[in-house]
Amino acid sequence: MTGNFDQKLDDALPAVDRTALIRALAAVLPAESLLIEPEQLRPFECDGLPTVRALPLVTVLPDSVAQVQAVVSCCRELGVPIVTRGAGTGLSCGATPVEAGVLLVTSRLDAVLSIDAEARLARVQPGVRNLAISDAVAEHGLFYAPDPSSQLACSIGGNVAENAGGVHCLKYGLTINNVHSVTVLTMDGELVELTVDDLGPDLLAAFIGSEGLFGIAVEITVKLLPTPPAVETLLVAFDSVADCSRAVSTTIAAGVIPAGMEMMDQTALQAAEDFARAGYPRDAAAILLVELDGHASSVAAEREVLEQLMRGAGATSIRCARDDAERELFWKGRKSAFPAVARLKPDYYCMDGTIPRAAIGEVLDYICERSEYYDLPVANVFHAGDGNLHPLILFDANLPGALEKAERLGADILEKCITLGGTITGEHGVGREKINQMAVQFSDAELEQFRRLKRAFDPEGLLNPGKTIPTLKRCQEYRSILSERVA
């Protein structure tokens, strides 16, 4: 338990009569929607972070809300846990199945139900891909703002579960800032609509980012924005990571809020350049990709101020994309960074923590020091504007102990984020990956409030068990380990 992962859940789940479960599900689902053979279940054994794997009892792929309700009814009556999965691109083991449960996959619920261009709203099912929303509303001059690197594949249901962000979240916010309402199926079979206009406790905000612990999103109404008339993307190079980090804080402090502000260190930018040929300066210690959008006059004024700020912070070169093609190439390099870095080592472990912008330089120095201590290279690529880190720890899982070292390094980074006034996640969620660090960031009283909220939505604890909220026993054990390590 010295790293991030424990292969076993905190509490053993009750035994389930698999034959009775399959019989019950077969009565409410067509044969093609019920997967029971090991070779059918294997593709669903993990999410985008394959460190923890498990085969569910069965996998179901409903194609209607009525079928989802029927599955939940069967599981409730038999006391069977449910893990909901979207496209499986998550990076915190949040959609990892439980061996004594059902994996409910929402990929077939993929319809854009309605578009209200005047109200700037789109009503969609959870299996709709993130990018497909913008594609569907482009003819109306609108777009959906959150744009995770996996937006070609990730689903809006998964985005809601993890409160996903993306490269433009600095200006436009995370999923929580771009959703109007969610229709939720609770474990007792009730369909409840949570909206931004509800009186009383903000249950919509509680649900977004709850990682499937409270209910199943079956319909989502997202907010749309007008496509900006002018966009300019700048590629800014620096001779030192410290100068690059300072430029971020200086820009925000000056009141300039770009649409996106992404930072890559030399390891990451060189890998991305080899992969995407984006035109990045290979000799730079770090680069910033800064995008400005809005009306042409305001973009031009912001660009002038931004260039002054960048030069004042020590920028060695500033290039503005000549046209849309070059702008897309700049961003292709950034969004290809993860697969590009994967070419450097057989495996990599992507972290996700958030810190105050002023602490970027300090935390990058710390990552460098711990990288040398563990003898594991780290590539840094992240949403610099809002301090959302994504260190990529490179290792070879074939070497004995390498995975465990990578996990310990990851835990060190997350716990450093906490000491600097940050959090253990920005947009990837907690899942099973960061459950130990929940015991570091939060007090027992705070964690008990989380447990009470969970029980209010799901009294029997059947929704995504063993994720996000650590038990009291786990908290005590992990804190004990940390105390021994310090001593």
Protein Blocks (a to p, Z undefined) as FASTA:
>chain_A
ZZmbdfbdfbdcddddfklmmmmmmmmccfklpcfbfklmmmmmpcfblkbgcddfbdcd
dfbfklmmmmmmmmmmnopacdddfehpacnhpmgccfkbccddfklmmccfbdcfknop
acddfklcfklmmmmmmmnopacfblcfklmmmcfklmmmnopabjklmmnopfklmcfb
dcdddfkopacdddfkbgcjdfklmmnonlopnbccfbdcdddddddfbdcddddddfbf
klmmmmmmmmmmnopacfbdcdddfklmmmmmmmnonopafkbmbdcddddeddfklmmm
mmmmmmmmmmmnopabdcddfblmlmmmmmmmmmmmmmmmmmmpmbdcdddddddfklmm
mmmmmmmmmmmmnopacdddddfknopacddddddfkbghklmmmmmmmmmmmmmmmmno
pafbfklonmlmlmmmmmmmpcfklmmmmmmmmmmmmmnopgoghihiacfklmmmmmmm
mmmmmZZ
